[in-house]
């Protein structure tokens, strides 16, 4: 696998080796050994999630203030614009964000450690997203920052005809959000 740094040191793009021929392809989605070597330490995943969303669905920006989750995100069908925002007040990149395109065609994965808010916008007609988490979902600790917060300034590929949940539409401003120390 190939590991690509982003402008935020802790966020990594993982490019698995894909073996393709006229029959299709094979790839190793996850190797505990290789992933641990790439991160310089072991990450234990406790939960796998699968999300399917339609075009123009925007989910996020979500995080858990307690039981924070590291996430290894991958699209198996379709295409999304995936975003992670550093919400660790003590970090030199606090409030900074990284956005990348993940698709079933490019096979890229995004490693998002705990301490980041996460969201995505579906660019294709439909997308299936799978992601591993380092802690269990705990709705009582979930927080949501507005996807269009001006202080963060995410440059989403488009913002017309978005489909948002009530929770995401009513997300907290970054300035008023509960964040990590």
Secondary structure, 3 states (H helix, E strand, C coil): CEEEECCCCCCEEEECCEEEECCEEEECCCCHHHHHHHHCCCCCCCEEEEEEEECCEEEEEEEECCCCCCEEEEEEECEEEEEEEECECCCCCCCCEEEEEEECCCCEEEEECCCEEEEEEECCCEEEEEEEECCCCCHHHEEEECCCCCCCCCCCCCCCCCECCHHHHCCECCCCCCCEC
